[in-house]
């Protein structure tokens, strides 16, 4: 824990928070008799803290940026791939406590486990030192990526969503017509976007393309939560 705290440039007052943030559910399940908790609750809180800090930064730093562009950037900054890169930079896989099964199946390199641990770590810092400590971490490891990201206006939500999804191999993104109504001169369409067999956004419009754009916009908001 000393090595990780040195990397974080922060020393925990309550070391139990740090240990919990690094405890995967597989480890907690194998040590139920010791009353150990997993990092899942911290991950839940960290996700909210991260979203709030990133949203506030984008809103205050780019006063002329449209809502759609802020949505795209936030989704890119808080997605699993982005958080996985943070975990790699910290060497977080070395410190995570895993159950034997996860250990033997490569859990220390698994993107989802490492990304979740970053969110849990953010929550642990927030609870231990307050929002200023969590914000400092987010500024250094996540918001710093804005320097190399495009921040110009973007209203093509479908392209933005596709770019984010393609960062991880093997993902499937499709659009599906839910309903069509109205006379020929005033049609109304409802479309949904599906990521890996899960609906992540629904949109409405007077054309299928318009409905797809709004579905993609809602999909971007969903994956950035």
N, C-alpha and C positions, 0 to 999 in steps of 0.2 A: 504493500500500500504506500510505502514511502516513495518508491520510484514513480508511481502514478501521480501522487500528489505533487511531486516535483515537476512533472510534465505539465500538470494542470496549473501550476503556479498558484495553488490554493491549498491550504491545510484545513481539513475538516475539524470542527469542534466536536461533532458527533460522528465518530468513525463508523458507527453502525449503519448510518445512512449510505456511506460509500460502499460498504460490504453488501448491503441489500441491493444497491444499484447494479452490482456486478454479479448478482446471484440469479442465474437462469432458473426457470420453473423446474427443469429436469433435476437440478441440484437440490432445490427446496423439497421436491417430492421424495427424493432419496434420503432426506434428512428431516423427515416430519417429526421424528421423536425429539429432535433438538428444538423444535418450534421455529425453524427458520422460515422467513418469508422470501418470496421471489421478487423480482424487479418489475412485475407486471403493473402494480398500482403506481409505482414511480414512473413507469413508462407512460401511463395514462396522463399523469399530471405534467410530465415533461413535454408531451406533445402539445398541450395547451399553452404552456409557457413559451415554447419555441414559436408557435403560431402567433402569439400576441406580440412578442418582441420583433419578429420579422415583419409582421403587418405594420406595426407602429413605425419601424425604421423606413419602410418603403413609403408610407404615407407622408412622413415628415421630411424625408430626404429628397423626394421627387414630387414636389407640389403640383406639377403640370402633367404627371403621368396618369393616363386613363386607368379606370378600374380594371379593365381587361388585362392590361399589361402588368399591373401589380399582381393580379391573380396568377398569371403565368410565371412571373418571377418567384413568387412565394412557393408555388408548386415545385419549381425546380430546386429551390433552396432547401426545402424540407422533405423531399422525396427520399425513398430508401437508399438510392444510389448515392445521393449527396451525404447522407448520414454515415453510410458505409465508408466513404472516403475519409470522413472525420475520424472514424474508429481506426482505420488503417494508419492515419497520421499519428495517432496516439499509441498505436500498438496495443489497442484495447483487448484484442483476442488473447493476449498473454495473461491478462488479469481476470477474465471472466471465470466464474465458478460454474462448472457444468456437471451434469450427471454423467455416469459412465457411458451410457448409450450415446448421448450427444458427443461425448469426447471421442468415441471410437468412430463416429460417422462424420467427422470433420466439422463439428459445431463451431470450433474456434475461428473458422474461415467463412462461416455461413453469413451471407449478407443480412438476412432478416434478423438474426440474433445480434449481430454487431450494431446494426442500426437501432434496434430496440434498446440496446444497452446505452447508446449515446443519449437517447431521450430520457432514460432513467437517470443517467448521470447529470443531465441538466436539472431534473427535478430535485435530485439530492443536493446539488449546489444551491438551488433556490430555497429549499427548506432549511439548509444549514446557514447560509449567508445572506439570503434575501435576493430580491430581483436584480440588484446591482451586480452581484457575483454571477448569476446566471446570464445576465446580459453581456458581461465581459467575455464569458466563454463563447457565447453565440456570435458576438462581434468578431472574435479572433478566428474561430474555426468555420463559421458558416456565412455570415454577412460579408466577410472578406472576399468571398467568391464573386461578389458583384463586380469587382474590379475587372474580371475577365469575361463577364456575361454581357450580352447585348441588352441595353436598357431603352432602346428606341420603341416607339409606339407599335403595338401589335394587336390587331383585332381579329386575326385569323385563328380562332380558338382550336379548330381542328388540327391545323399544322402544329400549334404549340403543344397540344396533347400528344400528337403522334411523336414529336421529337422527344418528349419525356419518356414515353412508353418504350421507344426503340433503344433507350439506353441499357435496358436489361434484355438479354436474349431470351427468345422463346415466349414472349408475351403476345397475346392476341387481342386486337382491338377491332370491333365491328359496330356498325350502326344498323338499327332495326326500326322499321316503321311500326308504330303502335296503333295509330288511327289516322283516318282521313275523313274529313267532313266538309259540308258546305257545297254551294253550287260551283260550277266550273270557273266562273269569273271571280270567286272569292273563296278559294279553297283554304282549309286550315289543316295543318299536319302536326302530328305528334311523333317524335323520334326519340329513341333511347340509345345511348352508347354503352357497350358492354366490354369490360376488360376482364379477360380470363374467365369468361362465363358468369361474371358478376356485373349487374347493371350499376353504373356509377353516376349516371346523369340522364335527365329527361329534358327535352326542349320542344318548344312550340313555335310555329312560324307559318307564313302564307305560302312558302315553298318548302320542299324537302331539304334543300340546302340550308335555308335559313334555320329550320328546326334542328338540323344537325349541328350548326354552329352554336346554338344555345345549349344543346345537349352536351357538346364538348366543353363549353364554358362551365356548366354545372359539374361536369366530370373533373375538370381542373380543380375546382373548389373542393370537391370531395376527396381527391387524392392528396390535397395539401393539408387536410385536417390532422 
